[in-house]
Structures are given as C-alpha cells and as structure tokens.
Amino acid sequence: GPAMTVDTACSSSLVSIHLACQSLREGESNLALAAGVNLILTPLGYILFSRAHAYAPDGHCKTFDISADGFTSSEGCGVIVLKRLSDAIKD
C-alpha cells in the first residue's frame, strides 16, 4: 500500500497517527501502521543543549515532578497498528 514520510518536527508521530486514522475513516485503507522514530545522528544537539544547561545534571528525566531540573535525550521507535473498530471486532 501507500507509504509516506511525515516531518513536522516534534509532532510527526501524532500527525502520522492522525493521517492514518483519516485514511481509515475515508475508506482509503483497511489497516494502517503509524510509526515514529527519533535518531540522534550528530553531536550538535548535545553540544547546544549542554551549553544551554538544559540537561538534567543527574541524567534522569523527572517528568511532571517537582524536582525536575532538565531533560535527557534519547533515541527510540514506536509503531502502532490501526484498524476500524468494526473490522477489529469482526476479525
């Protein structure tokens, strides 16, 4: 089936899920894969964020915690399989 790359900076994964759901709703597809990948390919980002003192000094990200004091960079990948509910129940 069709495949596309989505680059909308920080929202790429959410936009790919939105587009996949839209394709399912419009009947363009019966099954969709939506994925997001973050790769750190150069040290430039580390250097800039380090100079800005944006990284957590202890290397731990404490999301939504009162002791949060910066962030931690990482690489990762996530993939979800989407189907219309009626098709999923039937299958």
VEXDREN-2710 file (C-alpha; in Angstrom, 1 decimal):
% VEXDREN-2710
k/r/px/py/pz
1/GLY/0.0/0.0/0.0
2/PRO/0.9/3.6/0.1
3/ALA/3.7/4.9/2.4
4/MET/4.7/8.4/3.3
5/THR/7.2/10.2/5.4
6/VAL/5.9/12.9/7.7
7/ASP/8.3/15.6/9.1
8/THR/6.5/18.1/11.3
9/ALA/9.3/18.4/13.9
10/CYS/8.1/17.4/17.3
11/SER/4.6/16.4/16.2
12/SER/5.5/13.9/13.4
13/SER/4.2/10.9/15.3
14/LEU/0.9/12.5/16.2
15/VAL/0.4/13.8/12.7
16/SER/1.1/10.3/11.2
17/ILE/-1.5/8.8/13.6
18/HIS/-4.0/11.5/12.5
19/LEU/-3.3/10.8/8.8
20/ALA/-3.7/7.0/9.3
21/CYS/-7.0/7.5/11.1
22/GLN/-8.2/9.8/8.4
23/SER/-7.3/7.2/5.8
24/LEU/-9.3/4.6/7.7
25/ARG/-12.3/6.9/8.1
26/GLU/-12.3/7.7/4.4
27/GLY/-12.1/4.1/3.4
28/GLU/-8.7/4.5/1.6
29/SER/-7.3/1.7/3.7
30/ASN/-8.4/-1.2/5.9
31/LEU/-5.3/-1.3/8.1
32/ALA/-2.6/1.3/8.8
33/LEU/0.8/1.4/10.5
34/ALA/1.8/4.7/12.1
35/ALA/5.4/5.0/13.4
36/GLY/7.7/7.5/15.0
37/VAL/11.4/7.4/15.2
38/ASN/14.0/9.6/16.9
39/LEU/17.6/9.2/15.9
40/ILE/20.4/11.4/17.2
41/LEU/22.8/11.3/14.2
42/THR/25.2/14.2/15.2
43/PRO/26.6/15.5/18.4
44/LEU/25.4/19.1/17.6
45/GLY/22.2/18.9/19.6
46/TYR/24.1/17.5/22.7
47/ILE/26.6/20.4/22.4
48/LEU/23.9/23.1/22.1
49/PHE/21.7/21.8/24.9
50/SER/24.8/21.2/27.1
51/ARG/25.9/24.8/26.6
52/ALA/22.4/26.0/27.5
53/HIS/22.5/23.8/30.7
54/ALA/19.2/22.2/29.6
55/TYR/20.2/18.7/30.5
56/ALA/19.3/17.2/33.9
57/PRO/22.6/17.2/35.9
58/ASP/22.0/13.6/37.2
59/GLY/21.0/12.4/33.7
60/HIS/17.5/11.5/34.8
61/CYS/14.3/13.0/33.3
62/LYS/11.7/13.7/36.1
63/THR/8.6/14.4/34.0
64/PHE/5.9/16.3/35.9
65/ASP/7.9/16.0/39.2
66/ILE/8.6/19.0/41.4
67/SER/12.3/18.0/41.4
68/ALA/12.5/18.2/37.6
69/ASP/15.7/20.1/36.6
70/GLY/16.2/19.5/32.9
71/PHE/15.7/16.8/30.3
72/THR/17.5/13.8/28.9
73/SER/17.9/13.0/25.2
74/SER/17.3/9.5/23.8
75/GLU/16.6/7.6/20.7
76/GLY/13.6/5.4/20.1
77/CYS/11.0/4.0/17.9
78/GLY/7.3/3.2/18.3
79/VAL/4.8/1.6/15.9
80/ILE/1.0/1.2/16.2
81/VAL/-1.4/-0.9/14.1
82/LEU/-4.7/0.8/13.4
83/LYS/-8.0/-0.7/12.2
84/ARG/-11.5/0.5/12.2
85/LEU/-13.3/-0.8/15.3
86/SER/-15.9/-2.7/13.3
87/ASP/-13.1/-4.5/11.4
88/ALA/-11.2/-5.3/14.5
89/ILE/-14.2/-6.8/16.2
90/LYS/-15.1/-8.8/13.1
91/ASP/-11.5/-10.1/12.8
END
